[in-house]
Amino acid sequence: MLGALALGTAACGAVAHAAGPHAHLPGRRITAPSPATHSTTTGPTGARSTTSGPTGAQSTTTGPTGAPSTSGPPTTTSAPPGRHGPVTEPPLPPAGPGFVADKVTAVGDSVMIDYTKALEADIPGIEIDAAVSRQWATGVAILQRLASQSALGAVVIVGLGTNGPITSSDFDSMMTVLSGASRVVFVNDRVDRAWQDSNNAVLAQGVARFPRAVLVDWYALAVRHPGWLYATQTHLPIDGPGAAALAALVAAAA
């Protein structure tokens, strides 16, 4: 398992402590109308740290401050219990050099730490590298290194954006590194910071431009279930219903 559990203070405030086929079309938005469950299969263990990350996809949902939505009709897909993991039907596009087929890699910030255990159960064999206070640029560098070592999964999950604003050029830098991936899953932000809505807009607009990118709309699900999160509405208890729901939502898109 990649990474080591880092101790620190995330920008978002108090830090929480820590397979089945679903085809997704370009620019698709993954949401869940009710708490999702995850399988009881235990994935590989290992120390890790993380921070949450943004994701984007076509959506008509706006944030609390009225962040602009992207054009295009949203597609809602719930995550059925016990059917999570890499999509195999229809087959994923072939991965490029440096990407390993049938492997899933996740890179995130401290929010990802909160649902790492559940994500390992939903996607057995996933390799997760998450850390407190991690910035977008650091995530890009980690993924670049893994690709150069031919150690990056063909399916990549990105959970970054909790700790600062991101721009369209930041998103494009990430996709330049991940251009050979079969699928890239971005998780958008629920964070008590001013950059939440702008980050989510960047992610939504970015995913719409890249056919192999998918958006997981964690923000929309989190605002419907505030009790899943701590008071700051950023982190969520490990082993709680929010962690299980978020992991299942991500796994359904991977």
TORKOL-4160 file (C-alpha; in steps of 0.2 Angstrom, whole numbers, padded with zeros to 4 digits, m for minus):
254
<pt num="1" X="0000" Y="0000" Z="0000"/>
<pt num="2" X="0007" Y="0017" Z="m0005"/>
<pt num="3" X="0010" Y="0031" Z="0007"/>
<pt num="4" X="0011" Y="0032" Z="0026"/>
<pt num="5" X="m0002" Y="0040" Z="0038"/>
<pt num="6" X="0004" Y="0058" Z="0040"/>
<pt num="7" X="0000" Y="0068" Z="0056"/>
<pt num="8" X="m0004" Y="0086" Z="0054"/>
<pt num="9" X="m0017" Y="0099" Z="0052"/>
<pt num="10" X="m0027" Y="0101" Z="0036"/>
<pt num="11" X="m0033" Y="0117" Z="0029"/>
<pt num="12" X="m0051" Y="0112" Z="0031"/>
<pt num="13" X="m0050" Y="0111" Z="0050"/>
<pt num="14" X="m0051" Y="0096" Z="0062"/>
<pt num="15" X="m0045" Y="0080" Z="0053"/>
<pt num="16" X="m0055" Y="0064" Z="0056"/>
<pt num="17" X="m0046" Y="0048" Z="0060"/>
<pt num="18" X="m0046" Y="0036" Z="0051"/>
<pt num="19" X="m0086" Y="m0027" Z="m0042"/>
<pt num="20" X="m0096" Y="m0026" Z="m0054"/>
<pt num="21" X="m0098" Y="m0018" Z="m0071"/>
<pt num="22" X="m0104" Y="0000" Z="m0072"/>
<pt num="23" X="m0100" Y="0009" Z="m0088"/>
<pt num="24" X="m0099" Y="0028" Z="m0088"/>
<pt num="25" X="m0100" Y="0039" Z="m0103"/>
<pt num="26" X="m0088" Y="0055" Z="m0105"/>
<pt num="27" X="m0093" Y="0069" Z="m0093"/>
<pt num="28" X="m0104" Y="0058" Z="m0083"/>
<pt num="29" X="m0109" Y="0063" Z="m0065"/>
<pt num="30" X="m0110" Y="0050" Z="m0052"/>
<pt num="31" X="m0122" Y="0053" Z="m0038"/>
<pt num="32" X="m0131" Y="0043" Z="m0025"/>
<pt num="33" X="m0149" Y="0047" Z="m0018"/>
<pt num="34" X="m0147" Y="0037" Z="m0002"/>
<pt num="35" X="m0133" Y="0030" Z="0009"/>
<pt num="36" X="m0123" Y="0017" Z="m0001"/>
<pt num="37" X="m0116" Y="0001" Z="0006"/>
<pt num="38" X="m0100" Y="m0007" Z="0003"/>
<pt num="39" X="m0094" Y="m0025" Z="0002"/>
<pt num="40" X="m0086" Y="m0034" Z="0017"/>
<pt num="41" X="m0071" Y="m0040" Z="0007"/>
<pt num="42" X="m0056" Y="m0034" Z="0015"/>
<pt num="43" X="m0043" Y="m0026" Z="0004"/>
<pt num="44" X="m0024" Y="m0025" Z="0008"/>
<pt num="45" X="m0019" Y="m0016" Z="0023"/>
<pt num="46" X="m0006" Y="m0003" Z="0025"/>
<pt num="47" X="m0002" Y="0014" Z="0033"/>
<pt num="48" X="m0007" Y="0029" Z="0023"/>
<pt num="49" X="m0012" Y="0047" Z="0025"/>
<pt num="50" X="m0024" Y="0058" Z="0014"/>
<pt num="51" X="m0033" Y="0073" Z="0010"/>
<pt num="52" X="m0050" Y="0075" Z="0001"/>
<pt num="53" X="m0050" Y="0080" Z="m0017"/>
<pt num="54" X="m0061" Y="0088" Z="m0030"/>
<pt num="55" X="m0070" Y="0080" Z="m0044"/>
<pt num="56" X="m0080" Y="0087" Z="m0058"/>
<pt num="57" X="m0093" Y="0082" Z="m0071"/>
<pt num="58" X="m0108" Y="0089" Z="m0080"/>
<pt num="59" X="m0120" Y="0095" Z="m0067"/>
<pt num="60" X="m0134" Y="0107" Z="m0064"/>
<pt num="61" X="m0131" Y="0107" Z="m0046"/>
<pt num="62" X="m0124" Y="0124" Z="m0039"/>
<pt num="63" X="m0115" Y="0126" Z="m0023"/>
<pt num="64" X="m0121" Y="0137" Z="m0008"/>
<pt num="65" X="m0113" Y="0152" Z="m0015"/>
<pt num="66" X="m0120" Y="0149" Z="m0032"/>
<pt num="67" X="m0105" Y="0142" Z="m0041"/>
<pt num="68" X="m0109" Y="0140" Z="m0060"/>
<pt num="69" X="m0114" Y="0123" Z="m0066"/>
<pt num="70" X="m0108" Y="0116" Z="m0083"/>
<pt num="71" X="m0119" Y="0113" Z="m0097"/>
<pt num="72" X="m0126" Y="0096" Z="m0102"/>
<pt num="73" X="m0139" Y="0085" Z="m0093"/>
<pt num="74" X="m0134" Y="0076" Z="m0077"/>
<pt num="75" X="m0134" Y="0057" Z="m0076"/>
<pt num="76" X="m0138" Y="0049" Z="m0060"/>
<pt num="77" X="m0131" Y="0032" Z="m0055"/>
<pt num="78" X="m0132" Y="0025" Z="m0038"/>
<pt num="79" X="m0120" Y="0012" Z="m0032"/>
<pt num="80" X="m0128" Y="m0005" Z="m0029"/>
<pt num="81" X="m0122" Y="m0015" Z="m0014"/>
<pt num="82" X="m0108" Y="m0027" Z="m0017"/>
<pt num="83" X="m0105" Y="m0023" Z="m0035"/>
<pt num="84" X="m0090" Y="m0011" Z="m0034"/>
<pt num="85" X="m0073" Y="m0011" Z="m0043"/>
<pt num="86" X="m0065" Y="m0008" Z="m0059"/>
<pt num="87" X="m0077" Y="m0008" Z="m0074"/>
<pt num="88" X="m0075" Y="m0022" Z="m0086"/>
<pt num="89" X="m0091" Y="m0022" Z="m0096"/>
<pt num="90" X="m0089" Y="m0014" Z="m0109"/>
<pt num="91" X="m0070" Y="m0016" Z="m0108"/>
<pt num="92" X="m0060" Y="0000" Z="m0103"/>
<pt num="93" X="m0049" Y="0008" Z="m0116"/>
<pt num="94" X="m0032" Y="0001" Z="m0116"/>
<pt num="95" X="m0020" Y="0010" Z="m0105"/>
<pt num="96" X="m0004" Y="0018" Z="m0111"/>
<pt num="97" X="0014" Y="0016" Z="m0106"/>
<pt num="98" X="0017" Y="0017" Z="m0087"/>
<pt num="99" X="0000" Y="0012" Z="m0083"/>
<pt num="100" X="m0004" Y="m0006" Z="m0076"/>
<pt num="101" X="m0020" Y="m0015" Z="m0082"/>
<pt num="102" X="m0032" Y="m0022" Z="m0069"/>
<pt num="103" X="m0024" Y="m0010" Z="m0056"/>
<pt num="104" X="m0032" Y="0005" Z="m0047"/>
<pt num="105" X="m0022" Y="0019" Z="m0039"/>
<pt num="106" X="m0030" Y="0032" Z="m0028"/>
<pt num="107" X="m0021" Y="0048" Z="m0023"/>
<pt num="108" X="m0029" Y="0060" Z="m0011"/>
<pt num="109" X="m0029" Y="0072" Z="0004"/>
<pt num="110" X="m0035" Y="0070" Z="0022"/>
<pt num="111" X="m0053" Y="0067" Z="0017"/>
<pt num="112" X="m0048" Y="0052" Z="0008"/>
<pt num="113" X="m0040" Y="0045" Z="0024"/>
<pt num="114" X="m0058" Y="0045" Z="0031"/>
<pt num="115" X="m0065" Y="0033" Z="0019"/>
<pt num="116" X="m0049" Y="0023" Z="0014"/>
<pt num="117" X="m0054" Y="0008" Z="0024"/>
<pt num="118" X="m0071" Y="0007" Z="0016"/>
<pt num="119" X="m0063" Y="0010" Z="m0001"/>
<pt num="120" X="m0051" Y="m0005" Z="0001"/>
<pt num="121" X="m0066" Y="m0016" Z="0005"/>
<pt num="122" X="m0075" Y="m0010" Z="m0011"/>
<pt num="123" X="m0060" Y="m0011" Z="m0022"/>
<pt num="124" X="m0049" Y="m0026" Z="m0016"/>
<pt num="125" X="m0031" Y="m0023" Z="m0021"/>
<pt num="126" X="m0032" Y="m0004" Z="m0023"/>
<pt num="127" X="m0016" Y="0006" Z="m0019"/>
<pt num="128" X="m0020" Y="0022" Z="m0009"/>
<pt num="129" X="m0008" Y="0037" Z="m0006"/>
<pt num="130" X="m0017" Y="0050" Z="0004"/>
<pt num="131" X="m0010" Y="0063" Z="0016"/>
<pt num="132" X="m0015" Y="0077" Z="0027"/>
<pt num="133" X="m0014" Y="0095" Z="0020"/>
<pt num="134" X="m0009" Y="0088" Z="0002"/>
<pt num="135" X="m0010" Y="0101" Z="m0012"/>
<pt num="136" X="m0015" Y="0097" Z="m0030"/>
<pt num="137" X="0002" Y="0100" Z="m0037"/>
<pt num="138" X="0009" Y="0087" Z="m0024"/>
<pt num="139" X="m0003" Y="0075" Z="m0031"/>
<pt num="140" X="0002" Y="0078" Z="m0049"/>
<pt num="141" X="0020" Y="0075" Z="m0044"/>
<pt num="142" X="0016" Y="0058" Z="m0035"/>
<pt num="143" X="0006" Y="0052" Z="m0050"/>
<pt num="144" X="0020" Y="0057" Z="m0062"/>
<pt num="145" X="0033" Y="0048" Z="m0052"/>
<pt num="146" X="0022" Y="0032" Z="m0052"/>
<pt num="147" X="0019" Y="0033" Z="m0070"/>
<pt num="148" X="0038" Y="0035" Z="m0073"/>
<pt num="149" X="0040" Y="0019" Z="m0063"/>
<pt num="150" X="0027" Y="0010" Z="m0073"/>
<pt num="151" X="0018" Y="0008" Z="m0056"/>
<pt num="152" X="0002" Y="0018" Z="m0059"/>
<pt num="153" X="m0015" Y="0009" Z="m0061"/>
<pt num="154" X="m0025" Y="0010" Z="m0077"/>
<pt num="155" X="m0039" Y="0017" Z="m0067"/>
<pt num="156" X="m0034" Y="0032" Z="m0056"/>
<pt num="157" X="m0044" Y="0040" Z="m0042"/>
<pt num="158" X="m0040" Y="0058" Z="m0038"/>
<pt num="159" X="m0047" Y="0066" Z="m0022"/>
<pt num="160" X="m0038" Y="0083" Z="m0020"/>
<pt num="161" X="m0044" Y="0101" Z="m0018"/>
<pt num="162" X="m0048" Y="0102" Z="0000"/>
<pt num="163" X="m0033" Y="0112" Z="0005"/>
<pt num="164" X="m0033" Y="0126" Z="m0008"/>
<pt num="165" X="m0040" Y="0133" Z="m0025"/>
<pt num="166" X="m0037" Y="0124" Z="m0041"/>
<pt num="167" X="m0038" Y="0131" Z="m0059"/>
<pt num="168" X="m0041" Y="0124" Z="m0076"/>
<pt num="169" X="m0023" Y="0124" Z="m0079"/>
<pt num="170" X="m0020" Y="0113" Z="m0064"/>
<pt num="171" X="m0033" Y="0101" Z="m0070"/>
<pt num="172" X="m0025" Y="0100" Z="m0087"/>
<pt num="173" X="m0008" Y="0097" Z="m0079"/>
<pt num="174" X="m0016" Y="0082" Z="m0070"/>
<pt num="175" X="m0023" Y="0075" Z="m0086"/>
<pt num="176" X="m0007" Y="0078" Z="m0095"/>
<pt num="177" X="0001" Y="0066" Z="m0083"/>
<pt num="178" X="m0014" Y="0054" Z="m0084"/>
<pt num="179" X="m0017" Y="0055" Z="m0103"/>
<pt num="180" X="m0013" Y="0036" Z="m0104"/>
<pt num="181" X="m0025" Y="0031" Z="m0090"/>
<pt num="182" X="m0040" Y="0020" Z="m0095"/>
<pt num="183" X="m0051" Y="0030" Z="m0083"/>
<pt num="184" X="m0048" Y="0045" Z="m0071"/>
<pt num="185" X="m0061" Y="0047" Z="m0057"/>
<pt num="186" X="m0062" Y="0064" Z="m0049"/>
<pt num="187" X="m0070" Y="0067" Z="m0032"/>
<pt num="188" X="m0077" Y="0084" Z="m0029"/>
<pt num="189" X="m0076" Y="0095" Z="m0013"/>
<pt num="190" X="m0087" Y="0097" Z="0002"/>
<pt num="191" X="m0076" Y="0109" Z="0012"/>
<pt num="192" X="m0079" Y="0124" Z="0023"/>
<pt num="193" X="m0068" Y="0135" Z="0013"/>
<pt num="194" X="m0071" Y="0149" Z="0000"/>
<pt num="195" X="m0063" Y="0139" Z="m0014"/>
<pt num="196" X="m0076" Y="0124" Z="m0013"/>
<pt num="197" X="m0088" Y="0130" Z="m0027"/>
<pt num="198" X="m0074" Y="0136" Z="m0039"/>
<pt num="199" X="m0065" Y="0120" Z="m0037"/>
<pt num="200" X="m0081" Y="0110" Z="m0040"/>
<pt num="201" X="m0084" Y="0121" Z="m0056"/>
<pt num="202" X="m0066" Y="0118" Z="m0062"/>
<pt num="203" X="m0068" Y="0099" Z="m0060"/>
<pt num="204" X="m0085" Y="0098" Z="m0068"/>
<pt num="205" X="m0079" Y="0108" Z="m0083"/>
<pt num="206" X="m0063" Y="0098" Z="m0084"/>
<pt num="207" X="m0071" Y="0081" Z="m0084"/>
<pt num="208" X="m0083" Y="0087" Z="m0098"/>
<pt num="209" X="m0067" Y="0090" Z="m0109"/>
<pt num="210" X="m0059" Y="0073" Z="m0106"/>
<pt num="211" X="m0068" Y="0057" Z="m0112"/>
<pt num="212" X="m0059" Y="0046" Z="m0100"/>
<pt num="213" X="m0063" Y="0057" Z="m0085"/>
<pt num="214" X="m0078" Y="0054" Z="m0073"/>
<pt num="215" X="m0084" Y="0065" Z="m0059"/>
<pt num="216" X="m0090" Y="0058" Z="m0042"/>
<pt num="217" X="m0102" Y="0072" Z="m0035"/>
<pt num="218" X="m0098" Y="0070" Z="m0017"/>
<pt num="219" X="m0103" Y="0088" Z="m0013"/>
<pt num="220" X="m0121" Y="0084" Z="m0019"/>
<pt num="221" X="m0123" Y="0069" Z="m0008"/>
<pt num="222" X="m0114" Y="0077" Z="0007"/>
<pt num="223" X="m0126" Y="0092" Z="0008"/>
<pt num="224" X="m0141" Y="0080" Z="0008"/>
<pt num="225" X="m0133" Y="0071" Z="0023"/>
<pt num="226" X="m0125" Y="0084" Z="0034"/>
<pt num="227" X="m0126" Y="0072" Z="0049"/>
<pt num="228" X="m0113" Y="0060" Z="0040"/>
<pt num="229" X="m0099" Y="0074" Z="0043"/>
<pt num="230" X="m0092" Y="0082" Z="0058"/>
<pt num="231" X="m0097" Y="0100" Z="0062"/>
<pt num="232" X="m0086" Y="0108" Z="0049"/>
<pt num="233" X="m0094" Y="0099" Z="0035"/>
<pt num="234" X="m0078" Y="0093" Z="0028"/>
<pt num="235" X="m0072" Y="0077" Z="0037"/>
<pt num="236" X="m0082" Y="0062" Z="0041"/>
<pt num="237" X="m0080" Y="0048" Z="0054"/>
<pt num="238" X="m0071" Y="0033" Z="0049"/>
<pt num="239" X="m0082" Y="0018" Z="0049"/>
<pt num="240" X="m0097" Y="0029" Z="0048"/>
<pt num="241" X="m0111" Y="0029" Z="0036"/>
<pt num="242" X="m0104" Y="0044" Z="0026"/>
<pt num="243" X="m0087" Y="0035" Z="0024"/>
<pt num="244" X="m0096" Y="0019" Z="0017"/>
<pt num="245" X="m0107" Y="0030" Z="0006"/>
<pt num="246" X="m0093" Y="0040" Z="m0002"/>
<pt num="247" X="m0082" Y="0024" Z="m0004"/>
<pt num="248" X="m0096" Y="0015" Z="m0013"/>
<pt num="249" X="m0099" Y="0031" Z="m0024"/>
<pt num="250" X="m0081" Y="0031" Z="m0029"/>
<pt num="251" X="m0080" Y="0013" Z="m0032"/>
<pt num="252" X="m0095" Y="0013" Z="m0043"/>
<pt num="253" X="m0086" Y="0025" Z="m0055"/>
<pt num="254" X="m0069" Y="0017" Z="m0055"/>
